[in-house]
Amino acid sequence: MVALGNAVRSARRTQNLSQEALAEKIGVCKRTILDIENNTGNPKFEILSMLVRELNLPLYQVFYPEVRENLDMKHVLMEELSCCSDYEMKIILSMVKSLRYTLRSEQCKIVSDIYDI
């Protein structure tokens, strides 16, 4: 899992955490963090789970490192949605579905105009 070590190191540095500080936050020794970042350690699920939560790592970076698509915007959107009430979520979902339908309809129209379909 080469990508896991890179993802952990990058997220830790972004949050200005030392390896020692991160280790302390999740209740492991510094050596565990060092091994994970150097890709010499394969963490147990419990440790991986704590890392993901503490560093706010997008799961796709951990489990699907081969994905080339830019999912950062989806991650930001998910973070925003996680702060919404049920009522807000219902309204936002309705708006997103409507907007997506409109955008796709416009794309189809543009394609049909271009190819004179």
N, C-alpha and C positions, 0 to 999 in steps of 0.2 A: 504494500500500500504506500507507494512513494508519495502519492498526492496527499495522504493524511498528514505526514510529517510537515510538508510544505504548508498545508492549510492551517495547521496548528501554529506553526511558527509565525506565519503571516498575521493571523488573527491576534496572537499574543502580542506581537510587536505593535500592531495597530492600536491595541488597548494599552500600550505602554506598560506591559506587565513583564517582569523578569520571570525566568523559569522557576525560580524559588517562590515568587509570589503566586504564580499560577498553581504550583504544586501545593502550596499551603491552602489555597482557596478550595481545591478539590480533595484535599486530604491524602495526597501521595507524596513520595519523596521527589526531590529535584531530579534524581537519576531517571525516574520514570518519564518525566517530561523530556529530558535530554534524549533518552532512547527513542521515544515516539518521534521527536523532531528529526532525529538522525535515521529514522526508518530501520532501527535495529530492534525496536520493541513492538510487539503486537498486543495492544491493550485489551484487557477484558472488556466485555460489553458495559459493565458498570462504570468503568473509568472513561470509556469512550462517550457514554451518555453524559457524564458530568462535564467532560471537555466541550461537547457540543453545546450544552446549556450555558456553561460559564463563558465561553468565547462567542456565543451566539453564531455558531458555524452553520451555514446553510447545509442541509442534509445532502443535497446533490453534490457538494464538494467532497463529502466524506464517502458516499456510497456510489456516486457516478462521476468520478473524476474525468472520465473520457468524454463527457458531454462537452462539446465545443460551443454550443449555443450560449449566448450571454443571458444567464439566468439571474443576474444581479438585480435587474428591475423587478423580476417576479419576487425575489426575496424581499426587496423593499416594500413592494405591494402587500405581501403577506404580513410583514411587520406592522404596516399601517392598519390592516384589517384586524389584526389581533387585538387592537385597542378599541374596537367598535363594540357597541352594545348590540343585542339581538335585533332591536328595532332598526338601528343604523345599517346592520348587515343586510336586512331584508330590502331596504331601500337601495343600497349600493348594488346588491345583486341584480335587482330589477333594472337599474340603470345600465349596468355593465352588459347584461344580455341585450338590451335594446340598442346600445351603442355598438356592440359587436355585430349585431344583425345589420345595422345601418352601414357600418364600414364594409362589411363583406358584400352587401348589395351594391355599394358604390364601386368596389373593386371589380365585381362582375360586369357592371355597366361599362367601366373603363376598358376592360379586356374585350368586351363585345364590340365596343366602338372602334378599338384599335384593329381588331381582326374582322370587323364588319360582319359580325355573327348575327 
